[in-house]
Amino acid sequence: MKRLAAAFLLLLACAPSAAARGLSATDGPLPFKPETVAPTNLHAFLLRPDEAPAAYYPRTPSFAWDPVSARGGSYEFELATSRAFSDSSILFSYKDLTIPAVAVDHQLPWMTGVPYALWAHVRWVSPNGKKVTPWSQPHGFNVRWADSDYPQQLPAPAGLIRWKPIEGATAYEVLYPDIRPSVAFTTTTNVADEREFFTLHDKAGWGASIRWRVRAVRYINDKDTLSNGLPRVTYGPWSKTFTSVNPPASLGVLAPTSTISDTWDKAGSPARPHELTPAFTWTPTAPVESGISFGSSLYRIYIFTDDHCVNRIFTGSIVGTPAFAPRTQGGPLSLPSNTLDLNLWKSGKIGSKGSEGNAFDATGKPVQANEVAGTQVGSGTGATSSGSSGSSGSSSTPAASSSGGGFAGVDLWDSGWPTGRYYWTVVPVTVGAEITAPSTSTDPNQIVSTPVFYQDTEVPQDACESGRGMSFGKVSSPVVTSTSSRPFVAGLAPSGRMIASAKKVPALHDSPLVAWEPAVGATQYEVQVSRKRYPWVAVQKTLTYSTATVLPLKKKDVGTWWYRVRGINPALPSGAQNLSWSAPVKISITGDQFVVVK
């Protein structure tokens, strides 16, 4: 008996520990027999598994590894903030993976470490769950914006600031640090106006140097929670502080001068399509006053679907800049509601976001800007019946914002370029005093303040028919799913390894993993699979917040297939949030039928 006990103790001493086998602290009791060889060559990638390894990724990557020699079974994948993979550090895990790869459908936080902040590992589990390999060696990486993705200043006309669009950004936050308190607002385009520095001021803005910063914003799905509750911010790093200098005003006849975003159209040049909702500029004029001296000129832009400017789809906010760029948050200025407050603005007060107060079009009907939270493009807010007022005649009830969360939907539909386009014009706005009962006060020191209102001085239709307008196109670029020579496709080889396809028409054993580059403004993507390119009949549909997915095609699905991808932008009007489809990509599933290539 003593010999048996001694032998048993010796066996325990020689048995490898959980740590020595590479098993993590999350394994708990071991009701299975451990195998000896862990999966190897675990690595991350964005588009293809054969791309060069990187220490930093601008978005959540996919992962691939070499398969184990055992037949059947599945893989278990974990991602954590510690290479020890303690329970509290695990962000998420995937089980029952049937291929040696995973397309991650989670948005990771910006994290950097020394050398890495995020760690992944994988192991194989037998079909009956009674055998398991050790975990692979941890693979470390970081997630942050690329060095080239800090916003950079671009040239812009007077009254505007402009920056280089950032890949993967769904919005931008702009900061004017010299205003106290500082002013920040949000936009989905790469242009912003300087309305705070111009509106109702006698001299501010013109000839002034305006400092500003901008940072890109990415959409985070609130329902995509990480296992340990680690927060994820929606924004990237702030740019350095830029300076824009506005030249002295050169007043003239009011006329549109440019439409600008990623594309810059100037008056007299052919119209071009814009991928982002643009900003608009015009020649500044002297104020149109109606018995009240109120500082700067005031303007409002309107956008229509016809060249006579009758079918209105967008109403701009009142601004004192010779430019307007739409904001999704931090929209209309809270304009003075009386003559006392008006005089404060003239002396240099800078207004914050809020209500324009009593504002009317040239026919005396109320007008509400599309920048008001809860309003979306085409809602017809404040619209009048069709006719000389040039409005759409739709309901004056604000539509629910498609972007939600106190944001205004200011992005435009695709215009159907090159045949379809939009038309815009700008009209002067004046300040009027409301008629009130005369004061009965006998106190000579009492300051009498009269309520004021804001009114267009011209019907937009007249401005357009006189030739004072410009046209432009709005398009959404298709999702990029390939280079000119081969698509971003990987899949299983007959050996069971995950390989990147080197062919223009990938031929894969099964389970193709497809990837794509982020689309401008897209927060989600739809992937469809069809047996034919035409007529297209979607037999599989997938929605994902990632930029990669595994198509549901197994080795039994032998034959030719097609897939396509499109982005979804919730900041667009309801019913028009789907962006353009990518070109269909042809792939072939060979199953167990394969050709040996020498």
Steps between C-alpha positions, in 0.01 A plus 500: 500500500786741586660422162174580320465827692858598421450419131182706496677799659784466249248499215344820634841661528581416139160604358509843328309779672223698330741787458765274346244369249418856402148481642359830621364584840152492349512125438383394846471122557628285216229244405692426180826351385746769388672460166865599475527731196336844506395689186788702358556816294207696646505843336278802432413658166267762351445389139699181429663245732827523304550873561800620699453486880439830678528622858214750457163465329258788428197272546424154637695243294415143405716204609630180344724212615642171379264208563583208731559156354197345670189439290169671567435695814486877535698795633451732795632855472545758777605865495607677819685799643752276678721226362407301813136494375353534847120506518484876558720577201308305234315729257324226303535138390382288209429128521420231245707659223520242223779671303843628614393863469254747652349827377441701819163674524598721797635854512813519712601801710805708414770322702879506485748327728869422541528321273132406464170572675281229342566128484341209315539125525328192358469127573347192337220294658406148388152426360385345828666769711714247688830597343655845476835643404687755707432862414721640226771750574335838569496739207531866601394813313375857551200689363516873424464744212774472240776762510372640172142528629536814708285768332703734280398850391388552138450831314155658538321824400447784749261406779575126479745252648577171325700183570604171341233230540605210725447136403242333720364825646122532519504861628734777619509716811623857450635722780545880506729527807515882518128542572420506872347265581649302214264402220495147359257353248460192281474457124502209256687690230861624491410872496371736770398865496612771743155638577584571866764755397293686239130499581359842603846638578617831353864397456567158650599232251612717210877524495517288816712193564279217618654202677338158483550129557317191375486131583341207322209312656414134443166337567485258793205262520356537852378139496849368422616472862830343599501222760686699766317828427810686382395843362569601142509863393357599166764757411857499378781742592464875460688659214759763576363854523452652154454867407273636228536865397204678340589784262326839532147495367452592137129570475317448173184360345373192684585193291607137567872448457577136586375163621770325699574181695739229378437665160517875435264636231539868414245723330521473123658154506312176428318340792660192655380234744582524871547194717435711810216749552669826395533852635392806301662842453390830343602862442432701818277807482408796717229429761139530389367709790141580584528786744739308730878510479614151587862445395583241237295393201285194558434215256317170462559230238237270350548177302253370238458210261404724204671793329202733561546445874146388578546154660694591812677219688741687727486822702823650631542691824532879515870595493706816471784324320523504121484121534291221651593141589240269660546379858341190651546629854560856621285635219313831476629790707273622777434836335404812698129519574487875573677826419688507833659161434561602140714792616703262721574286195610806302753581771659156472287247689525153346185292502472133581292234327124525541191640334487758223188637666224642280621435146293530183541457127428779252128420509477529878477127570711346783831339405698244699852399405593138436774533762239493778537168686233252403466640148611305196550589137177526305277532807364826361528675834341842474414437135219683327277400213658486157510816299698819516650413837686213340436245772409135492158517658560211740407485867646750743539233768868411552579145402679273741874520460645192340824556685334526841663614821422871455654513154354666192489305176672735255649253253347497152378208291707387205391723215514241218813650350587572220147575383350591836620793711403758762464877466569759769474871550552754777264779607555802726341505844408816690405577861167664571347641817169366615222754558444539873300732722688822583669512839309679776805529723603850613846382608751658255762240599284204403627322192221395267569168320288417195453137379657429160439247223700374201363487146626410153491802272473298179315196370752222411315429175569854379869466585532174305305623199723806482802270467622541860551136584731202460450127455692203639482122520504275808625143470607222733801307378467121484674292764851399388524120514811440286805638330515507122651151494332303778225534760553506877405133541650217702373149554578143584739299287454121479779475761278686747722810504355848457658658191460830318381457146745607232248477218261753357229235541582325828455122508463383858431170673236667718427776759623813320595790728441825312616849602458856373615854564279733710244704304458871568223554757417130540440369851382154394530276195273259316652202317295300249575172323338395172530204264491732198624846424183569302227477593628555853312286753638530853506155657698617803503839675730610783509825700824586680674796663833349398683534169532124453277194524503129422254416225266210589633276222622151590666228294159357410418829321712411197476737207519867406375771733491877508509737797466876541527751789342836574525744790211632707503864616231581763567876463330488159122546465278204588462271201828616346756379754639221282812607309616371161570131449851387424557333165396133533798272568509152348631209707508124452444237769683180404416285800700179485552549125830675455788519255862462604696797368868433426 
